[in-house]
Amino acid sequence: MTPIRVMIVDDHAVVRDGLQALLTQQAELAVVGLAADGIEALQIARERQPDVVLMDLGMRRMGGIEATRRLLALCPAVAVIVLTMSDDDTSLLAAMRSGARGYLLKEADGHDVIAAIHAVMGGQVLFGQGVAASVLQLLDDPPARRGSPFKNLSNRELQILELVASGATNPGIGRQLNISTKTVANMLSGILVKIEVRDRAEAAAKAHAAGLGARK
């Protein structure tokens, strides 16, 4: 039996090493790549052609949402399982809309991770125990009916986030809102912290998941 080829993407070496140690104990699994961010993951995926990718969300250079979207454009047959600390609804929605087939919290035990790999390889979509209730809630009461999920943002910050989601540059945002480019950059830095993402691409993905911005 040909082993399932797995790539691990996480910006913490201890997490990568721990998952690798777990998976290499399984005869039916083979770890074919370790990546510290989305850019590295794309490079490795081209060379190694994994069957399943365990993907963190918050990473430097390129986060998991954008990496999943680009990875599936590059390797449409790959199954992405998000493995993250983020249990908020917008991260969950953004991950699934980017094409992820599974969503597990890092508190999941090793058996859950292994079971998830087999599940997505069998064509299933899997939600871990920590987020399954959120999925059911989102189906019954989607964010669009619950108002903005970004309640910790000011009106001006929400305007900037929506423009980012629409693809506007910092100078373009400044012109539309009649503020300086430097002010836009400073406010955007604060927005990234408040909505718990690492970069502009993840902010746009999270905003799209909440119904903000014009999708291209």
Summary of the structure (lengths in Angstrom):
residues: 216
radius of gyration: 17.9
end to end distance: 41.9
largest distance: 62.4
contacts: 719
relative contact order: 0.12
helix: 52%
strand: 13%
